[in-house]
Amino acid sequence: MRVEEGYEALIAGSYFEMDAFGIFKAAAKLLPGVIERALTQAGIDRDALACVVCHQASAPGVEHVRRLFEPRGERVITIFPETGNQIAASIPSVLAHVLTQGLAGPGDPILLLGTAAGVSASAMVIRL
């Protein structure tokens, strides 16, 4: 918006608008390729992963990631029901949960998977 369009137009244009479903659809399209590239670069098969630590933006988002890892979707760790969307803190929070609950141990490979509105997605494999 431009000042020349008037004060009301400037105010209206300053509000954040988010198309949550559109962002979900765009991220869902990106994730399989992002996951496969990370696994290939790490030289690891998805069945070797101890667990998947993903961004916890929404319950449907975590469930989508879980479906991508079927038939072993239980490896996708969720704390969303207890914490909600912690924005950028969700991946470190889930990783802390994995460690404190003993869901992975020394040398175990873990996939970290992040998404962000805009839409961007990234993944990496780490070993504890």
FISE-556903 format. One record per atom (N, C-alpha, C): residue number from 1; chain; x, y negated, z. Coordinates in steps of 0.05 Angstrom, whole numbers, plus 32768, in hexadecimal, padded with zeros to 4 digits. Example, Ala and Ser with C-alpha at 12.3 -4.5 7.8 and 13.67 -1.06 7.14 Angstrom:
! residues 2
    k  c  east  north    up
    1  A  8108   8072  809C
    1  A  80F6   805A  809C
    1  A  8108   8042  809C
    2  A  8101   802D  808E
    2  A  8111   8015  808F
    2  A  8102   7FFF  809D
END
This chain:
! residues 128
    k  c  east  north    up
    1  A  8011   8017  8000
    1  A  8000   8000  8000
    1  A  8012   7FE7  8000
    2  A  8007   7FD3  7FF4
    2  A  8015   7FB9  7FF3
    2  A  8006   7FA4  8003
    3  A  8014   7F91  800D
    3  A  8007   7F7B  801C
    3  A  7FF3   7F6D  800A
    4  A  7FF9   7F6B  7FF0
    4  A  7FE7   7F5D  7FDE
    4  A  7FCC   7F6A  7FDC
    5  A  7FCA   7F84  7FE3
    5  A  7FB0   7F92  7FE2
    5  A  7F9F   7F8C  7FFA
    6  A  7FA9   7F7D  800D
    6  A  7F99   7F74  8023
    6  A  7FA0   7F84  803D
    7  A  7F99   7F77  8052
    7  A  7F9F   7F82  806D
    7  A  7F92   7F9D  8072
    8  A  7F79   7FA0  806A
    8  A  7F6A   7FB9  806F
    8  A  7F77   7FD0  805F
    9  A  7F7F   7FCB  8047
    9  A  7F8C   7FDF  8037
    9  A  7FA7   7FE7  8043
   10  A  7FB6   7FD3  804D
   10  A  7FD0   7FD8  805A
   10  A  7FCC   7FE9  8073
   11  A  7FB9   7FE3  8083
   11  A  7FB3   7FF3  809B
   11  A  7FAB   800F  8093
   12  A  7F98   8012  8080
   12  A  7F8F   802C  8078
   12  A  7FA6   803D  806D
   13  A  7FB9   8032  805F
   13  A  7FD0   8040  8054
   13  A  7FE5   8047  8069
   14  A  7FE3   803D  8080
   14  A  7FF7   8042  8095
   14  A  7FF1   805B  80A5
   15  A  7FD9   8066  80A2
   15  A  7FD2   807E  80B2
   15  A  7FDD   8097  80A5
   16  A  7FE6   80A9  80B6
   16  A  7FF1   80C3  80AD
   16  A  7FD9   80D5  80A6
   17  A  7FDB   80E1  808F
   17  A  7FC7   80F4  8087
   17  A  7FD5   810E  8080
   18  A  7FCA   8124  808B
   18  A  7FD7   813E  8086
   18  A  7FC3   8152  807B
   19  A  7FCA   815F  8066
   19  A  7FBA   8174  805A
   19  A  7FC5   818E  8064
   20  A  7FBC   8197  807C
   20  A  7FC7   81AE  8089
   20  A  7FC4   81C7  8078
   21  A  7FAE   81CB  806B
   21  A  7FAA   81E2  805A
   21  A  7FBC   81E1  8042
   22  A  7FBF   81CA  8036
   22  A  7FD1   81C7  801F
   22  A  7FEE   81CD  8026
   23  A  7FF6   81C3  803D
   23  A  8012   81C9  8046
   23  A  8015   81E6  804C
   24  A  8001   81F3  8059
   24  A  8003   820F  805E
   24  A  8006   821F  8044
   25  A  7FF5   8218  8030
   25  A  7FF7   8226  8016
   25  A  8012   8223  8009
   26  A  801D   820A  8009
   26  A  8037   8205  7FFD
   26  A  804D   8215  800B
   27  A  804C   8214  8026
   27  A  8061   8223  8035
   27  A  805E   8241  8030
   28  A  8046   824B  8030
   28  A  8041   8268  802B
   28  A  804D   8271  8011
   29  A  804C   8260  7FFC
   29  A  8058   8267  7FE2
   29  A  8076   8268  7FE4
   30  A  8082   8256  7FF3
   30  A  809F   8254  7FF5
   30  A  80AC   826B  8006
   31  A  809E   8273  801B
   31  A  80AA   8285  802F
   31  A  80B6   829F  8024
   32  A  80A8   82AE  8013
   32  A  80B4   82C7  800B
   32  A  80CF   82C4  7FFD
   33  A  80D2   82B0  7FEC
   33  A  80EB   82AB  7FDF
   33  A  8101   82A2  7FF2
   34  A  80F9   8290  8005
   34  A  810C   8286  8019
   34  A  8117   829D  802A
   35  A  8104   82AF  8032
   35  A  810C   82C6  8043
   35  A  811F   82D8  8034
   36  A  8117   82DF  801B
   36  A  8128   82F1  800B
   36  A  8144   82E6  8006
   37  A  8145   82CC  8000
   37  A  8160   82C0  7FFC
   37  A  8171   82C1  8015
   38  A  8165   82BC  802C
   38  A  8175   82BD  8045
   38  A  817E   82D9  804A
   39  A  816D   82ED  8046
   39  A  8175   8308  804B
   39  A  818B   8311  8038
   40  A  8188   830A  801F
   40  A  819C   8311  800A
   40  A  81B6   8304  8011
   41  A  81B6   82EB  8018
   41  A  81CF   82DD  801E
   41  A  81DD   82E9  8037
   42  A  81CC   82F3  804A
   42  A  81D7   82FF  8062
   42  A  81DF   831C  805D
   43  A  81D7   8327  8046
   43  A  81DD   8343  8041
   43  A  81CF   8356  8053
   44  A  81B6   8350  8059
   44  A  81A7   8360  806C
   44  A  818B   8366  8060
   45  A  8181   837E  8067
   45  A  8166   8386  805F
   45  A  8152   837D  8074
   46  A  813A   8376  806C
   46  A  8126   836D  807F
   46  A  8120   8381  8095
   47  A  8123   839B  808F
   47  A  811E   83B0  80A3
   47  A  8133   83B0  80BA
   48  A  814A   83A4  80B5
   48  A  815F   83A3  80C9
   48  A  815B   838D  80DD
   49  A  8149   837A  80D7
   49  A  8145   8364  80EA
   49  A  8139   836D  8104
   50  A  8145   8363  811A
   50  A  813A   8369  8135
   50  A  8120   8359  8138
   51  A  8120   8340  812F
   51  A  8108   8330  8131
   51  A  8109   8318  811F
   52  A  80F3   830B  811C
   52  A  80F1   82F3  810C
   52  A  80E7   82DC  811E
   53  A  80F7   82C7  811E
   53  A  80F1   82AF  812E
   53  A  80E8   8299  811B
   54  A  80CF   8293  811B
   54  A  80C5   827F  8107
   54  A  80B9   8267  8115
   55  A  80B8   8251  8106
   55  A  80AB   8239  810F
   55  A  808F   823F  8117
   56  A  8085   8234  812C
   56  A  806B   823A  8137
   56  A  8058   8222  8134
   57  A  8054   8219  811B
   57  A  8043   8202  8115
   57  A  8026   8208  811A
   58  A  801E   8221  8114
   58  A  8002   8228  8117
   58  A  7FFF   8246  811A
   59  A  7FEA   824F  8127
   59  A  7FE5   826C  8129
   59  A  7FE2   8279  810D
   60  A  7FD3   826D  80FA
   60  A  7FD2   8279  80E0
   60  A  7FED   827A  80D2
   61  A  7FFE   8266  80D7
   61  A  8019   8267  80CA
   61  A  8029   827E  80D5
   62  A  8029   8282  80EF
   62  A  8038   8298  80FA
   62  A  802C   82B3  80F1
   63  A  8012   82B4  80EF
   63  A  8005   82CD  80E5
   63  A  800D   82D2  80C8
   64  A  800F   82BE  80B8
   64  A  8018   82C1  809C
   64  A  8034   82CD  809B
   65  A  8046   82C3  80AB
   65  A  8061   82CE  80AC
   65  A  8060   82EB  80B5
   66  A  804F   82F1  80C9
   66  A  804C   830C  80D3
   66  A  8044   831F  80BC
   67  A  8031   8315  80AB
   67  A  8028   8326  8095
   67  A  803E   832A  8080
   68  A  8050   8317  807D
   68  A  8067   831A  806B
   68  A  807A   8330  8074
   69  A  8079   8337  808D
   69  A  808C   834B  8098
   69  A  807E   8366  809E
   70  A  8065   8369  8095
   70  A  8057   8383  8098
   70  A  8066   8398  8088
   71  A  8068   83B0  8091
   71  A  8058   83BC  80A6
   71  A  8064   83B8  80C2
   72  A  8079   83A9  80C4
   72  A  8085   83A4  80DF
   72  A  8082   8387  80E7
   73  A  806A   837D  80E5
   73  A  8065   8361  80EB
   73  A  8068   835A  8108
   74  A  8069   836E  811A
   74  A  806D   8368  8136
   74  A  8088   835C  813C
   75  A  809B   835D  8129
   75  A  80B5   8351  812C
   75  A  80B4   8332  812B
   76  A  809E   8328  8120
   76  A  809B   830B  811F
   76  A  8091   8302  813B
   77  A  80A1   82F3  8149
   77  A  809B   82EB  8164
   77  A  808A   82D2  8165
   78  A  8076   82D3  8175
   78  A  8065   82BB  8179
   78  A  8063   82B3  8196
   79  A  8065   829A  819B
   79  A  805F   828E  81B5
   79  A  804A   8278  81B2
   80  A  803F   8276  819A
   80  A  802C   8261  8194
   80  A  8014   8261  81A7
   81  A  8008   8278  81AE
   81  A  7FF1   8277  81C0
   81  A  7FF7   826B  81DB
   82  A  8010   826D  81E4
   82  A  8018   8261  81FE
   82  A  8021   8244  81FC
   83  A  802E   823D  81E5
   83  A  803B   8223  81E3
   83  A  802F   8210  81CF
   84  A  8020   821A  81BC
   84  A  8016   8209  81A6
   84  A  802D   8201  8194
   85  A  8028   81ED  8184
   85  A  803D   81E3  8171
   85  A  8050   81D1  8180
   86  A  8068   81DA  8183
   86  A  807D   81CA  8190
   86  A  808E   81BA  817C
   87  A  8085   81B9  8164
   87  A  8093   81AB  814E
   87  A  80AF   81B7  814B
   88  A  80C4   81A7  814C
   88  A  80DF   81B1  8147
   88  A  80EA   81C3  815D
   89  A  80DD   81C2  8174
   89  A  80E7   81D3  818B
   89  A  80DD   81F0  8189
   90  A  80CC   81F6  8176
   90  A  80C0   8211  8176
   90  A  80D5   8227  8170
   91  A  80E7   8223  815D
   91  A  80FA   8238  8157
   91  A  810D   823D  816F
   92  A  8119   8228  817B
   92  A  8129   822D  8193
   92  A  8119   823A  81AA
   93  A  8100   8232  81AD
   93  A  80EF   823D  81C3
   93  A  80EA   825B  81BE
   94  A  80E4   8262  81A5
   94  A  80DF   827E  819E
   94  A  80F9   828E  81A2
   95  A  810F   8283  819A
   95  A  8129   8291  819D
   95  A  812F   8295  81BB
   96  A  8129   8281  81CB
   96  A  812D   8284  81E8
   96  A  811B   829A  81F3
   97  A  8103   829C  81E9
   97  A  80F0   82B1  81F1
   97  A  80FB   82CC  81E9
   98  A  8106   82CF  81D1
   98  A  8112   82E8  81C8
   98  A  8128   82F1  81DB
   99  A  8139   82DE  81E2
   99  A  814F   82E4  81F4
   99  A  8146   82EB  8210
  100  A  8134   82DC  821B
  100  A  812C   82E1  8237
  100  A  811B   82FA  823A
  101  A  810D   8301  8224
  101  A  80FC   8319  8225
  101  A  810B   8332  821C
  102  A  8124   832F  8213
  102  A  8134   8346  820A
  102  A  812A   8352  81F0
  103  A  811E   8341  81DF
  103  A  8113   834B  81C5
  103  A  8128   8350  81B0
  104  A  8140   8346  81B5
  104  A  8157   834B  81A4
  104  A  8170   834A  81B6
  105  A  8184   8358  81AE
  105  A  819D   835A  81BE
  105  A  81B6   8353  81AE
  106  A  81CD   8355  81BA
  106  A  81E6   834E  81AD
  106  A  81EA   835D  8193
  107  A  81F0   834D  817E
  107  A  81F5   8358  8164
  107  A  81DC   835B  8153
  108  A  81C5   8358  815F
  108  A  81AC   835B  814F
  108  A  81A8   8344  813C
  109  A  81A0   834A  8123
  109  A  819A   8335  8110
  109  A  817D   832A  8114
  110  A  817C   8310  8113
  110  A  8162   8301  8117
  110  A  815F   82EE  8100
  111  A  8148   82ED  80F4
  111  A  8142   82D9  80E0
  111  A  8135   82C1  80ED
  112  A  8141   82A9  80E8
  112  A  8135   8290  80F0
  112  A  8127   8284  80D8
  113  A  810F   827C  80DA
  113  A  80FF   8272  80C4
  113  A  80F1   8258  80CB
  114  A  80F7   8243  80BC
  114  A  80EB   8229  80C2
  114  A  80DD   821E  80AB
  115  A  80C7   820F  80B1
  115  A  80B8   8201  809D
  115  A  80B3   81E5  80A8
  116  A  80AD   81D3  8095
  116  A  80A7   81B7  809D
  116  A  8094   81AB  8089
  117  A  8083   8199  8093
  117  A  8071   818B  8081
  117  A  8081   817C  806D
  118  A  8078   817D  8056
  118  A  8086   816E  8041
  118  A  8087   817B  8026
  119  A  808C   8192  8022
  119  A  808F   81AC  8030
  119  A  80AC   81B5  802C
  120  A  80B8   81BE  8042
  120  A  80D3   81CA  803F
  120  A  80D3   81E3  8050
  121  A  80E4   81F6  8049
  121  A  80E7   820F  8057
  121  A  8104   8217  8056
  122  A  810D   8224  806B
  122  A  8129   822D  806C
  122  A  812A   8246  807E
  123  A  813E   8257  807A
  123  A  8141   826E  808A
  123  A  815F   8275  808C
  124  A  8166   8282  80A2
  124  A  8181   828C  80A5
  124  A  8180   82A4  80B7
  125  A  8194   82B6  80B3
  125  A  8197   82CD  80C4
  125  A  81AD   82C8  80D7
  126  A  81A8   82CD  80F1
  126  A  81BE   82CB  8105
  126  A  81C0   82E6  8113
  127  A  81D7   82EA  811F
  127  A  81DB   8302  8130
  127  A  81E0   82F8  814C
  128  A  81D3   8305  815F
  128  A  81D6   82FD  817B
  128  A  81F1   8307  8185
END
